[in-house]
């Protein structure tokens, strides 16, 4: 009979924790974007805030593709929260920082 060691049991738990955390990573990008957008005094600073905001979509899209390919769904509502945060802060950026739109 095999005995499950603590280290072998914690690997899937850590992997699952990392997986769930990656879904929530866009919030870091949006926070940095808003802070830079508020503190920036130039059009270049506002443009950088937009680029940081747009970069926040990358991990969410990559996690979505990974989820579709692997068939693994997030256990927590982090994916929905990530999308809502990005959309909400996209609107905030658009209202307060529309002059720096880079595209």
C-alpha distances in whole Angstrom, upper triangle without the diagonal:
4,7,10,13,16,18,15,16,20,21,21,23,25,26,26,29,30,31,32,35,36,37,39,41,44,45,45,48,50,50,51,53,55,56,57,59,61,61,63,66,67,66,64,62,62,61,58,57,57,55,52,52,52,49,47,47,45,41,42,42,40,37,39,38,35,34,36,34,31,31,30,32,32,31,34,38,38,39,42,43,43,45,47,48,49,51,53,53,55,57,58,58,61,63,63,63,64,66,64,62,61,61
4,6,9,13,14,12,13,16,17,17,19,21,22,23,25,27,28,29,31,33,34,36,37,41,42,42,44,46,47,48,50,52,52,54,56,57,58,59,63,63,63,60,58,58,57,54,53,53,51,49,49,48,45,44,43,41,38,38,39,37,34,36,36,32,31,33,32,28,29,27,29,30,28,31,35,35,36,39,40,40,43,45,45,46,48,50,50,52,54,55,55,58,60,60,59,61,63,60,59,58,58
4,6,10,11,10,10,14,15,16,17,19,21,22,23,25,26,28,29,31,33,34,36,39,40,40,42,45,45,46,48,50,50,52,54,55,56,57,61,62,61,59,56,57,56,53,52,52,50,47,47,47,44,42,42,41,37,37,39,36,33,35,35,32,31,33,32,28,29,27,29,29,27,30,34,34,35,38,38,39,41,43,43,44,47,48,49,50,53,53,54,56,58,58,58,59,62,59,57,57,57
4,7,8,7,7,10,12,12,14,16,17,18,20,22,23,24,26,27,29,31,32,35,36,36,39,41,41,42,45,46,46,48,50,51,52,54,57,58,57,55,53,53,52,49,48,48,46,43,43,43,41,39,39,37,33,34,35,33,30,32,32,29,28,30,29,25,26,24,26,25,24,26,30,30,32,35,35,35,38,40,40,41,44,45,45,47,49,49,50,52,54,54,54,56,58,55,54,53,53
4,5,5,6,9,11,12,13,15,16,18,19,21,22,24,25,27,29,30,31,35,35,35,37,40,39,40,43,45,45,46,49,50,50,52,55,56,56,54,51,51,51,48,46,47,45,42,42,43,40,38,38,36,33,34,35,33,30,32,33,29,28,31,30,27,28,25,27,26,25,27,30,30,32,35,35,35,38,39,39,40,43,44,44,46,49,49,49,52,54,53,53,55,57,54,53,52,53
4,6,5,6,9,11,11,12,14,16,16,18,20,21,22,24,26,27,28,32,32,32,35,37,36,37,40,42,41,43,46,47,47,49,52,53,53,51,48,49,48,45,44,44,43,39,40,40,37,35,36,34,31,31,33,31,28,31,31,28,27,30,30,26,27,24,25,24,23,24,28,27,29,32,32,32,35,37,36,38,41,41,41,43,46,46,46,49,51,50,50,52,54,51,50,50,50
4,5,5,7,10,10,10,12,15,15,16,18,20,21,22,25,26,26,30,31,30,33,35,35,35,38,40,40,41,44,45,45,47,50,51,51,48,46,46,46,43,41,42,40,37,38,38,35,33,34,32,28,29,31,29,26,29,29,26,26,29,28,24,26,23,24,23,22,24,28,26,28,32,31,31,34,36,35,36,39,40,40,42,44,44,44,47,49,49,48,50,52,49,48,47,48
4,6,6,8,9,10,11,13,15,16,17,19,21,22,24,26,26,30,31,31,33,35,36,36,39,41,41,42,45,46,46,48,51,52,51,49,47,47,46,43,42,42,40,37,38,38,35,33,33,31,28,29,30,27,25,27,28,24,24,26,25,22,23,21,22,22,21,23,27,26,27,31,31,30,33,35,35,36,39,40,40,41,44,45,45,47,49,49,49,50,52,49,48,47,48
4,6,6,7,9,11,12,13,15,16,18,19,21,23,24,25,29,29,30,32,34,34,35,38,39,40,41,44,45,45,47,51,51,51,49,46,46,46,43,41,42,40,37,37,37,34,32,32,31,27,28,29,27,24,26,27,23,23,26,25,21,22,19,21,20,18,20,24,24,25,28,29,28,31,33,33,34,37,38,38,40,43,43,43,46,48,48,47,49,51,49,47,47,47
4,6,5,6,8,10,10,12,14,15,16,18,20,21,22,26,26,26,29,31,31,32,35,36,36,38,40,41,42,43,47,48,48,45,43,43,42,39,38,38,37,34,34,34,31,29,30,28,25,25,27,25,22,25,26,22,22,25,24,21,22,19,20,18,17,19,22,21,23,27,26,26,29,31,30,32,35,35,35,37,40,40,40,43,45,45,44,46,48,45,44,44,44
4,5,5,6,9,10,11,12,14,15,16,19,20,21,24,26,25,27,30,30,31,33,35,35,37,39,41,41,42,46,46,46,44,41,41,41,38,36,37,35,32,32,32,29,27,28,26,22,23,25,22,20,22,23,19,19,22,21,18,20,17,18,17,17,19,22,21,22,26,26,25,28,30,30,30,33,35,34,36,39,39,39,42,44,44,43,45,47,44,42,42,42
4,5,5,6,8,10,10,12,14,15,17,19,20,23,24,25,27,29,30,31,33,35,35,37,39,40,41,42,46,46,46,43,41,41,40,37,36,36,34,31,31,31,28,26,26,25,21,21,23,21,18,20,21,17,16,19,19,15,16,13,15,14,14,16,19,19,20,23,23,23,26,28,28,29,31,33,33,34,37,38,38,40,42,43,42,43,46,43,41,41,41
4,5,5,6,9,10,11,12,14,16,17,18,22,23,23,25,27,28,29,31,33,33,35,37,38,39,41,44,45,44,42,40,40,39,36,35,35,34,30,30,30,28,25,26,25,21,21,23,21,18,20,22,18,17,21,21,17,18,14,15,13,12,14,18,17,19,22,22,21,24,26,26,27,30,31,31,33,36,36,36,39,41,41,41,42,45,42,41,40,41
4,5,5,6,8,10,10,12,15,16,16,20,21,20,23,25,25,26,29,30,31,32,34,36,36,38,42,42,42,40,37,37,37,34,32,33,31,28,28,28,25,23,24,23,19,20,22,20,17,20,21,18,17,21,21,18,19,15,16,14,14,15,18,16,18,22,21,20,24,26,25,26,29,30,30,31,34,34,34,37,39,39,38,40,42,40,38,38,38
4,5,5,6,9,10,11,13,15,15,19,20,20,22,25,25,26,28,30,31,32,34,36,36,37,41,41,41,39,36,36,35,32,31,31,29,27,27,26,24,22,22,20,16,17,19,16,14,17,17,14,14,17,17,14,15,12,13,12,13,14,17,15,17,20,20,19,22,24,24,24,28,29,29,30,33,33,33,36,38,38,37,39,41,38,37,36,36
4,5,5,6,9,10,11,13,15,18,19,20,22,24,24,26,28,29,30,32,33,35,36,37,41,41,41,39,36,36,35,33,31,31,29,27,26,26,24,21,21,20,16,16,18,16,13,15,17,14,13,16,16,13,14,10,11,9,9,11,14,13,14,17,18,17,20,22,22,23,26,27,27,29,31,32,32,35,37,37,37,38,40,38,36,36,36
4,5,5,6,9,10,11,13,16,17,17,20,21,22,23,25,27,27,29,31,32,33,35,39,39,39,37,34,34,33,31,29,29,28,25,24,25,22,20,20,20,16,16,19,17,14,16,18,16,15,18,19,16,17,13,13,10,10,10,13,12,14,17,16,16,19,21,20,21,24,25,25,27,30,30,30,33,35,35,34,36,39,36,35,34,35
4,5,5,6,9,10,10,14,15,15,17,20,20,21,23,25,26,27,29,31,31,33,36,37,36,34,32,31,31,28,26,27,25,22,22,22,19,17,18,17,13,14,16,14,11,15,16,13,14,17,18,15,17,13,13,11,12,12,14,12,13,17,16,15,18,20,19,20,23,24,24,25,28,29,29,31,33,33,33,34,36,34,32,32,32
4,5,5,7,9,10,13,15,16,17,19,20,22,23,25,26,28,29,31,32,33,37,37,36,34,32,31,30,28,26,26,24,22,21,21,19,16,16,15,11,11,14,12,8,11,13,10,10,14,14,12,13,10,10,8,9,10,12,10,11,14,15,13,16,18,18,19,22,23,23,24,27,28,28,30,33,33,32,33,36,33,31,31,31
4,5,5,7,9,12,13,14,16,18,19,21,22,24,25,27,28,29,31,32,36,36,35,34,31,30,30,28,26,25,24,21,20,21,19,16,16,16,12,11,14,13,10,12,15,12,11,15,16,14,14,11,9,6,7,7,9,7,8,12,12,11,14,16,16,17,20,21,21,23,25,26,26,28,31,31,31,32,35,32,31,31,31
4,5,5,6,10,11,11,14,15,16,17,19,21,22,23,25,26,28,29,33,33,33,31,28,28,27,25,23,23,22,19,18,19,17,14,15,14,11,11,14,13,11,13,16,14,14,17,19,17,18,14,13,10,11,10,11,8,10,13,12,10,14,16,15,16,19,20,19,21,24,24,24,27,29,29,28,30,32,30,29,29,29
4,5,5,8,10,11,12,14,15,16,18,20,21,22,24,26,27,28,32,32,31,29,27,26,25,23,21,21,19,17,16,16,14,11,12,11,7,8,11,10,7,11,13,11,12,15,16,15,16,13,12,10,12,12,12,9,9,13,12,10,13,15,14,14,17,19,18,20,23,23,23,25,28,28,27,28,31,28,26,26,26
4,6,7,9,11,12,13,15,17,18,19,21,23,24,25,27,28,32,32,31,29,27,26,25,23,21,20,19,17,15,16,14,11,11,11,7,6,9,10,7,9,12,11,10,14,16,15,15,12,10,8,10,9,9,6,5,9,9,7,9,12,11,12,15,16,16,18,20,21,21,23,26,26,26,27,29,27,25,25,26
4,6,6,8,10,11,12,14,15,17,18,20,21,23,24,25,29,30,29,28,25,24,24,22,19,19,18,15,14,15,14,10,11,12,9,8,12,12,10,12,15,15,14,17,19,19,19,16,14,11,12,10,9,5,7,9,7,5,9,11,9,10,14,14,14,16,19,19,19,22,24,24,24,25,28,26,24,25,25
4,5,6,7,9,10,12,13,15,16,17,19,21,22,23,27,27,26,25,22,21,21,19,16,17,16,12,12,13,11,8,9,10,7,8,11,11,10,13,15,15,15,18,20,20,20,18,16,13,15,14,13,9,10,12,10,7,11,13,10,10,14,15,14,15,19,18,18,21,23,23,22,24,26,23,22,22,23
4,5,5,6,9,10,11,12,14,15,16,18,20,21,24,24,23,22,20,19,18,16,14,13,13,10,8,10,8,5,7,8,7,7,10,11,11,13,15,16,16,19,21,21,21,19,17,15,17,15,14,10,10,11,9,6,8,10,8,7,11,12,11,12,15,15,15,17,20,20,19,20,23,20,19,19,20
4,5,5,6,9,10,11,12,14,15,16,18,20,23,24,23,22,19,18,19,17,14,14,14,11,9,12,11,8,10,12,11,10,14,15,14,16,19,19,19,22,24,24,24,21,19,16,18,15,14,10,11,12,9,7,9,10,7,7,11,11,9,12,14,14,14,17,19,18,18,20,23,20,20,20,22
4,5,5,6,9,10,11,12,14,16,17,18,22,22,22,21,18,17,18,15,13,14,13,10,9,12,10,8,11,12,11,12,15,16,15,18,20,20,21,24,25,25,26,23,21,19,20,18,17,13,14,15,13,10,13,13,10,10,14,14,12,14,17,15,15,18,20,19,18,21,23,20,20,20,22
4,5,5,6,9,10,11,12,14,15,16,20,20,19,18,15,14,14,12,9,10,10,6,6,8,7,5,9,10,10,11,14,15,15,17,19,20,21,23,25,25,26,24,22,20,22,20,18,15,15,16,14,11,12,13,10,9,12,13,10,11,15,14,12,16,18,17,16,18,20,17,16,16,18
4,5,5,6,9,10,10,12,14,15,19,19,18,17,15,13,14,12,9,9,10,7,5,9,9,7,10,12,12,12,15,17,17,18,21,22,22,24,27,27,27,25,23,21,23,20,18,15,15,15,12,10,11,11,8,7,10,10,7,8,11,10,9,13,15,14,13,15,18,15,15,16,18
4,5,5,6,9,10,11,12,14,18,19,19,18,15,14,15,13,10,12,13,9,9,12,12,10,13,15,15,15,18,20,20,21,24,24,25,27,29,29,30,27,25,22,24,21,19,16,17,17,14,12,14,14,10,10,13,12,9,11,14,12,11,15,16,14,14,17,19,17,17,18,21
4,6,5,6,8,10,11,12,16,16,17,15,12,12,13,10,8,10,11,7,8,11,11,10,13,15,15,16,19,20,20,22,25,25,26,28,30,30,31,29,27,25,26,24,22,19,19,20,17,15,16,16,13,12,15,14,11,13,15,13,12,15,17,15,14,17,18,15,16,17,19
4,6,5,6,9,10,10,14,14,14,13,10,9,10,8,5,7,8,5,5,9,10,9,12,14,15,16,18,20,21,22,24,25,26,28,30,31,32,30,28,25,27,25,23,20,19,20,17,15,15,16,12,11,13,13,9,10,12,11,8,12,14,12,10,13,14,12,12,13,16
4,5,5,6,9,10,13,14,14,14,11,9,12,11,7,9,11,9,8,12,13,12,15,17,18,18,21,23,23,24,27,28,28,30,32,33,34,31,29,27,28,25,23,20,20,20,17,15,16,15,12,11,13,11,8,10,11,8,7,11,12,10,9,12,14,13,13,15,18
4,5,5,6,8,12,14,15,14,11,10,13,11,8,11,13,11,11,15,15,14,17,19,20,21,23,25,25,27,29,30,31,33,35,35,36,33,31,29,30,27,25,22,23,23,20,18,19,18,15,15,17,15,11,13,15,12,11,14,15,12,12,15,16,14,16,17,20
4,5,5,6,9,11,11,11,7,7,10,8,6,9,11,9,10,13,14,14,17,19,20,21,23,25,26,27,29,30,31,33,35,36,37,35,33,30,32,29,27,24,24,25,22,20,21,20,17,16,18,17,13,14,16,13,11,14,15,12,11,14,14,12,14,15,18
4,6,5,9,10,10,10,7,5,8,8,5,8,11,10,10,13,15,15,17,20,21,22,23,25,26,27,30,31,32,34,36,37,37,35,33,31,33,30,28,25,25,24,22,20,20,19,16,15,16,15,11,12,13,10,8,11,11,8,7,10,11,9,11,13,16
4,6,8,11,12,13,9,8,12,12,9,12,14,13,13,17,18,18,20,23,24,24,26,28,29,30,32,34,34,36,38,39,40,37,35,33,34,31,29,26,26,26,23,21,22,21,17,17,18,16,13,14,14,11,10,13,12,9,9,12,13,12,14,17,20
4,6,9,11,12,8,9,12,12,10,13,15,14,15,18,19,19,22,24,25,26,28,30,30,32,34,35,36,38,40,41,41,39,37,35,36,33,31,28,29,29,26,24,25,24,20,20,21,19,16,17,18,15,13,16,16,12,11,15,15,13,16,18,21
4,6,8,8,5,6,9,9,8,12,13,13,14,17,18,19,22,23,25,26,28,29,31,32,34,35,36,38,40,41,42,40,38,36,38,35,33,30,30,30,27,25,25,25,21,20,21,20,17,17,18,15,13,15,15,12,10,13,12,10,14,15,19
4,7,8,7,8,11,12,12,14,16,16,18,20,21,22,25,27,28,29,31,33,34,35,37,38,40,41,43,44,45,43,42,39,41,38,36,33,33,33,30,28,28,28,25,23,24,23,20,20,20,18,15,17,17,13,11,14,12,11,15,16,20
4,5,5,7,9,10,11,13,15,16,17,19,20,22,24,26,28,29,30,32,33,35,36,38,39,41,42,43,45,43,41,39,42,39,37,34,33,33,31,29,28,28,25,23,24,23,20,19,20,18,15,16,17,14,11,13,10,9,13,13,17
4,5,5,6,9,10,11,12,14,15,17,18,20,22,24,26,27,28,30,32,33,34,36,37,38,40,42,43,41,40,38,40,38,36,33,32,32,30,27,27,27,24,22,22,22,19,17,18,17,13,14,15,13,9,10,7,6,9,10,13
4,5,5,6,9,10,11,12,14,15,16,19,21,22,24,26,26,28,30,31,32,34,36,37,38,40,41,40,38,37,39,37,35,32,31,31,29,26,26,27,24,21,23,23,19,18,20,18,15,16,17,15,11,12,10,7,10,9,13
4,5,5,6,9,10,11,12,14,15,17,19,21,23,24,25,27,28,30,31,33,34,36,37,38,40,38,37,35,37,35,33,29,29,29,27,24,24,24,21,19,21,20,17,16,18,16,13,15,16,13,10,12,11,8,11,11,15
4,5,5,6,9,10,11,13,14,16,18,20,22,23,24,26,27,28,30,32,33,34,36,37,38,37,35,33,36,33,31,28,27,27,25,22,22,22,19,17,18,17,14,13,15,13,9,11,12,10,7,9,8,5,8,9,12
4,5,5,6,9,10,11,12,15,16,18,20,21,22,24,26,27,28,30,31,32,34,36,37,36,34,32,35,33,31,28,26,27,25,22,22,22,20,17,18,18,15,13,15,14,11,12,14,12,9,9,8,4,6,6,9
4,5,5,6,9,10,10,13,15,16,18,20,21,22,24,25,26,28,30,31,32,34,35,34,32,31,33,31,29,26,25,26,24,21,21,22,19,16,18,18,15,14,16,15,12,14,16,14,11,12,12,8,9,8,12
4,5,5,6,9,10,11,13,15,17,18,19,21,23,24,26,27,28,30,32,33,34,32,31,29,31,29,26,23,23,23,21,18,18,18,15,13,15,15,11,11,13,12,8,11,13,11,9,11,11,8,9,9,13
4,5,5,6,9,10,11,13,16,17,17,19,21,22,23,25,27,28,30,31,32,31,29,28,30,28,26,23,21,21,20,17,16,17,15,12,13,14,10,9,11,11,8,9,12,11,8,9,10,7,6,7,9
4,5,5,6,9,10,11,14,15,16,17,20,21,22,23,25,26,28,29,30,29,28,27,30,28,26,23,21,22,21,17,17,18,16,13,15,16,13,11,15,15,11,13,16,15,12,13,13,10,9,7,9
4,5,5,7,9,10,12,14,15,16,18,19,21,22,24,25,27,28,29,28,26,24,27,25,23,20,19,20,18,15,15,17,14,11,14,15,12,11,15,14,11,14,17,15,13,14,15,12,11,11,13
4,5,5,7,10,12,12,14,16,17,18,20,21,22,24,26,27,28,26,25,23,25,23,21,18,17,17,15,12,12,13,11,8,10,11,8,7,11,11,9,11,14,13,12,13,15,12,11,11,13
4,5,6,8,10,11,11,13,15,16,17,19,21,22,23,25,26,25,24,22,25,24,21,18,17,17,16,13,12,14,12,9,11,13,11,9,12,13,11,12,16,16,14,14,15,13,10,10,10
4,5,5,8,10,10,11,14,15,16,17,19,21,22,23,25,23,22,21,24,23,21,18,16,18,17,13,13,15,13,10,13,15,13,12,16,16,14,16,19,19,16,17,18,15,14,12,13
4,5,6,7,9,11,12,13,15,16,17,19,21,22,23,21,20,18,21,19,17,14,13,14,13,9,10,12,10,7,11,13,11,10,14,15,13,15,18,18,17,18,20,17,15,15,16
4,6,5,6,9,10,10,12,14,15,17,18,20,21,19,18,17,20,19,17,14,11,13,13,9,8,11,11,7,10,13,12,11,14,16,14,16,19,20,18,18,21,18,16,15,15
4,5,5,6,9,10,11,12,14,15,17,18,19,18,18,17,20,20,18,15,13,15,15,11,11,15,14,11,14,17,15,14,18,19,18,19,22,23,21,21,23,20,18,17,16
4,5,5,6,8,10,10,12,14,15,16,17,16,15,14,17,17,16,12,11,13,14,10,11,14,13,12,15,17,16,16,19,20,19,21,24,25,23,24,26,23,21,20,20
4,5,5,6,9,10,10,12,14,15,16,14,13,12,15,14,13,10,8,10,11,7,8,11,11,10,12,15,15,14,18,19,19,20,23,24,23,23,26,23,21,20,20
4,5,5,6,9,10,11,12,14,15,14,14,14,17,17,16,13,10,12,14,11,10,14,14,12,14,17,17,16,19,21,20,21,24,25,24,24,26,24,21,20,19
4,5,5,6,8,10,11,12,14,13,13,13,17,17,17,14,12,15,16,13,13,17,17,15,17,20,20,19,22,24,23,24,27,28,27,27,29,26,23,22,22
4,5,5,6,9,10,10,11,10,10,10,13,14,14,11,9,12,14,11,12,15,16,15,17,20,20,20,23,24,24,25,28,29,28,28,31,28,26,25,24
4,5,5,6,9,10,10,10,9,10,14,14,13,12,8,11,13,11,11,15,16,14,16,19,20,19,22,24,24,25,28,29,28,28,31,28,26,25,24
4,5,5,6,9,10,10,11,13,16,17,17,15,12,15,17,15,14,18,19,17,19,22,23,22,25,27,26,27,30,32,30,30,32,30,27,26,24
4,5,5,6,8,8,10,11,15,16,16,15,13,16,18,16,16,20,20,19,21,24,24,24,27,29,28,29,33,34,32,32,34,32,29,28,27
4,6,5,5,5,6,8,12,13,14,13,11,13,16,15,15,18,20,19,21,23,24,24,27,29,29,30,33,34,33,33,35,33,31,30,29
4,6,5,7,8,11,14,16,16,16,13,15,18,17,16,20,21,20,22,25,26,25,28,30,30,30,33,35,34,34,36,34,31,30,29
4,6,8,10,13,16,19,19,18,16,19,21,20,19,23,24,23,25,28,28,28,31,33,32,33,36,38,36,36,38,36,33,32,30
4,5,9,11,14,17,18,17,16,19,21,20,20,24,25,24,26,29,29,29,32,34,34,35,38,39,38,38,40,38,35,34,33
4,6,10,12,15,16,16,15,17,20,19,19,22,24,24,25,28,29,29,31,33,34,35,37,39,38,38,41,38,36,35,34
4,7,9,12,13,14,12,15,17,17,18,21,22,22,24,26,27,28,30,32,32,33,36,37,37,37,40,37,35,34,34
4,6,9,10,10,9,12,14,14,15,17,19,20,21,23,25,25,27,29,30,31,33,35,34,35,38,36,33,33,32
4,5,7,7,7,10,11,12,13,15,17,18,19,21,22,23,26,27,28,29,31,33,32,33,36,34,32,32,32
4,7,8,9,11,13,14,16,17,18,20,22,23,24,26,28,29,30,32,33,34,35,36,39,37,35,35,35
4,5,8,9,9,11,13,14,15,17,19,20,21,23,25,25,27,29,30,31,32,33,36,34,33,33,33
4,6,6,6,9,10,11,12,14,16,16,18,20,21,22,24,26,27,28,29,30,33,32,30,31,31
4,6,5,6,9,10,10,12,14,15,16,18,20,21,22,24,25,26,27,28,31,29,27,28,28
4,5,5,6,9,10,11,12,14,15,16,19,20,21,22,25,26,26,26,29,28,26,26,26
4,5,5,6,9,10,11,12,14,15,17,18,20,21,23,24,25,25,29,27,25,26,26
4,5,5,6,9,10,10,12,14,15,16,18,20,21,22,23,24,27,26,24,25,26
4,5,5,6,9,10,11,12,14,15,16,18,20,21,21,22,25,23,21,22,23
4,5,5,6,8,10,10,12,14,15,16,18,20,20,20,24,22,20,21,21
4,5,5,6,8,10,11,12,14,15,17,18,19,20,23,22,20,22,22
4,6,5,6,8,10,10,12,14,15,16,17,18,21,20,19,20,21
4,6,5,6,9,10,10,12,14,15,15,16,19,17,16,17,17
4,6,5,6,9,10,10,12,14,15,15,18,17,15,17,17
4,5,5,6,9,10,11,12,14,14,18,18,16,19,19
4,5,5,6,8,10,10,11,12,16,15,14,16,17
4,5,5,6,9,10,10,10,13,13,11,13,14
4,5,5,6,9,10,10,13,14,12,15,16
4,5,5,6,8,9,13,13,13,16,17
4,6,5,5,7,10,9,9,12,14
4,6,5,5,8,9,8,12,13
4,6,6,9,11,11,15,16
4,6,8,10,11,15,17
4,6,6,8,11,13
4,5,6,9,11
4,6,9,11
4,6,9
4,6
4
